[in-house]
């Protein structure tokens, strides 16, 4: 643009000079052209400065957007890593839950077996309690018979004697009294009574 103006001014000068224009008019024309040229250059320089400012601003915006893009990409990568880590943690938790469910199932099975065993033990305890009550009844009968014999001095009734013998035999065989197995019935009863009193 500036070259074009220079050639235009040179052509105007040649035209003016070739036409026999007075020097004053020629100088005035040259001065006007130079002034217009200076104004045009000033205007163009202003536009150039404005454009340079715009370019710098756009470059700054581009740089800022690039930084934001880099930051977004970095955050995206971090988010992906966290998502992968969270998925792994979730898989571990799921495996732990499955393991705990199996343990709970085994514990429930064990609890059911223990309940069954407890029920069996309770039944056995009831049976033992019934046996003990029966032995206690026989012992009481034996003690009553022995007391009656010691007070009356009479011979025992055969039926009561059989009951007494059966009670004594049951007591001998039921506990730590196996050492009395070969003693006579009345001697067994006497030793048993002494042992029970000692307890």
C-alpha positions in Angstrom: 0.0 0.0 0.0 2.8 2.4 0.9 4.7 1.5 -2.3 1.5 2.2 -4.3 1.2 5.7 -2.7 4.8 6.4 -3.5 4.4 5.6 -7.1 1.2 7.6 -7.2 2.9 10.7 -5.7 5.9 10.3 -8.1 3.5 10.2 -11.1 1.6 13.2 -9.8 4.9 15.1 -9.5 6.0 14.2 -13.0 2.6 15.2 -14.4 2.7 18.5 -12.6 6.3 19.2 -13.5 5.7 18.3 -17.2 2.7 20.5 -17.5 4.6 23.7 -16.6 2.9 24.1 -13.2 4.5 26.9 -11.2 6.9 25.8 -8.4 4.7 27.1 -5.6 1.7 25.0 -6.8 4.0 22.1 -7.3 5.4 22.4 -3.8 1.9 22.8 -2.4 0.8 19.6 -4.2 3.9 17.7 -3.0 3.3 18.9 0.6 -0.4 17.9 0.4 0.6 14.5 -1.0 3.2 14.0 1.8 0.6 15.1 4.4 -2.0 12.6 3.0 0.7 10.0 2.9 1.7 10.7 6.6 -2.0 10.6 7.6 -2.5 7.4 5.7 0.6 5.8 7.2 -0.5 6.9 10.6 -4.0 5.4 10.1 -2.5 2.2 8.7 0.0 2.0 11.6 -2.9 2.5 14.0 -4.8 -0.3 12.3 -1.7 -2.5 12.3 -1.2 -1.8 16.1 -4.9 -2.6 16.7 -4.5 -5.8 14.7 -1.3 -6.7 16.5 -3.2 -6.1 19.8 -6.0 -8.3 18.6 -3.5 -11.0 17.5 -1.8 -10.8 20.9 -5.1 -11.0 22.7 -6.2 -14.0 20.5 -2.8 -15.7 21.2 -3.3 -15.1 24.9 -6.8 -16.6 24.7 -5.5 -19.5 22.7 -2.7 -20.1 25.2 -5.3 -19.9 28.0 -7.6 -22.3 26.2 -4.7 -24.6 25.6 -3.8 -24.6 29.3 -7.4 -25.2 30.2 -7.5 -28.1 27.7 -4.3 -29.6 29.2 -5.8 -29.2 32.6 -9.1 -30.9 31.5 -7.1 -33.7 29.9 -5.1 -34.2 33.1 -8.2 -34.2 35.2 -9.8 -36.6 32.8 -6.9 -39.0 33.1 -6.9 -38.7 36.9 -10.7 -39.4 36.8 -10.1 -42.4 34.7 -7.5 -43.7 37.1 -9.8 -43.1 40.0 -12.6 -44.9 38.2 -10.4 -47.9 37.5 -9.2 -47.9 41.1 -12.9 -47.6 42.3 -13.9 -50.5 40.1 -11.0 -52.6 41.5 -12.1 -51.7 45.0 -15.7 -52.5 44.2 -14.6 -55.9 42.9 -12.6 -56.5 46.1 -15.6 -55.5 48.3 -17.9 -57.8 46.2 -15.5 -60.7 46.8 -15.3 -59.9 50.5 -19.1 -59.8 50.7 -19.3 -63.2 48.9 -16.8 -64.6 51.3 -18.7 -63.2 54.3 -21.9 -64.7 53.0 -20.2 -68.1 52.8 -18.9 -67.6 56.3 -22.4 -66.7 57.5 -23.9 -69.7 55.8 -21.3 -71.9 57.5 -21.9 -70.3 60.8 -25.7 -70.9 60.4 -25.0 -74.5 59.6 -22.8 -74.8 62.6 -25.4 -73.1 64.8 -28.0 -75.6 63.5 -25.7 -78.5 64.3 -25.1 -77.1 67.8 -28.8 -76.7 68.3 -29.4 -80.3 67.3 -26.6 -81.4 69.6 -28.0 -79.3 72.4 -31.4 -80.8 71.9 -29.8 -84.3 72.0 -27.9 -83.4 75.2 -31.1 -82.0 76.8 -32.8 -85.3 76.0 -29.9 -87.2 77.5 -30.0 -84.9 80.5 -33.7 -85.6 80.9 -33.0 -89.3 80.7 -30.2 -89.0 83.3 -32.5 -86.9 85.5 -35.3 -89.6 85.2 -32.7 -92.3 86.1 -31.5 -90.3 89.0 -35.0 -89.7 90.3 -35.7 -93.5 90.0 -32.5 -94.2 91.9 -33.4 -91.7 94.5 -36.8 -93.3 94.9 -35.2 -96.7 95.3 -32.7 -95.3 97.8 -35.5 -93.7 99.8 -37.4 -97.0 99.8 -34.2 -98.8 100.9 -33.6 -96.4 103.7 -37.2 -96.7 104.9 -36.9 -100.5 104.9 -33.6 -100.3 106.7 -35.0 -97.9 109.3 -38.0 -100.2 109.7 -35.8 -103.2 110.2 -33.6 -101.4 112.7 -36.6 -100.3 114.8 -38.6 -103.5 114.7 -35.9 -106.1 114.7 -38.3 -108.3 112.7 -37.5 -110.1 109.5 -38.2 -108.1 106.4 -41.1 -108.9 104.1 -39.9 -111.0 101.1 -41.4 -108.5 98.6 -39.9 -105.5 100.5 -36.6 -107.4 100.7 -36.6 -107.9 96.9 -37.2 -104.2 96.5 -34.5 -103.3 99.0 -32.1 -105.7 97.2 -32.9 -104.2 93.8 -32.4 -100.6 95.2 -29.1 -101.6 96.8 -27.9 -103.2 93.6 -28.9 -100.2 91.5 -27.0 -97.9 93.9 -23.9 -100.1 93.8 -23.8 -100.3 90.0 -24.7 -96.6 89.4 -21.8 -94.7 91.0 -18.4 -95.2 92.5 -19.7 -98.0 94.6 -18.5 -101.0 92.6 -16.3 -102.0 95.5 -19.5 -103.1 97.3 -20.6 -105.5 94.6 -19.6 -108.7 96.5 -20.8 -107.7 100.0 -24.1 -109.0 101.5 -27.2 -106.9 100.8 -27.6 -105.6 104.3 -23.9 -104.7 104.5 -24.1 -102.9 101.2 -27.1 -100.9 102.5 -25.2 -100.0 105.7 -22.1 -98.8 103.8 -24.2 -96.9 101.3 -26.0 -95.1 104.1 -22.7 -94.1 105.8 -21.3 -92.8 102.5 -24.4 -90.8 101.8 -24.3 -89.3 105.3 -20.7 -88.4 104.8 -21.5 -86.5 101.6 
